[in-house]
């Protein structure tokens, strides 16, 4: 049996997602403090959590997708894909 024989796509309603990237520069010490409940602050879930806290504070209801991270000695840079549903006909 193949996957395509058992999986079914649902088509109603069709949702299109607009994707925007937000590049956030966060002071390293602030970032580490904000994700201190994570055992690994360099895990994607910690990145997503930090971005979600930011979106909540600015009252943005986007859906967080992939988040990439870079850092230097002073800052953490999070590049977050934020998705926004748009209903189509």
RALINRA-V205011 format. One line per field, one symbol per residue. phi: phi as a letter, one per 40 degrees, with the letter a starting at -180 (. if undefined). Layout:
phi: ???
This chain:
phi: .bdccbcbccbbccbbbcbbbbbbbbddccdcccbccccbcbcdccccccccccccccfbccbcbcbbbbabcbbbbbbbcbbbcbcbc
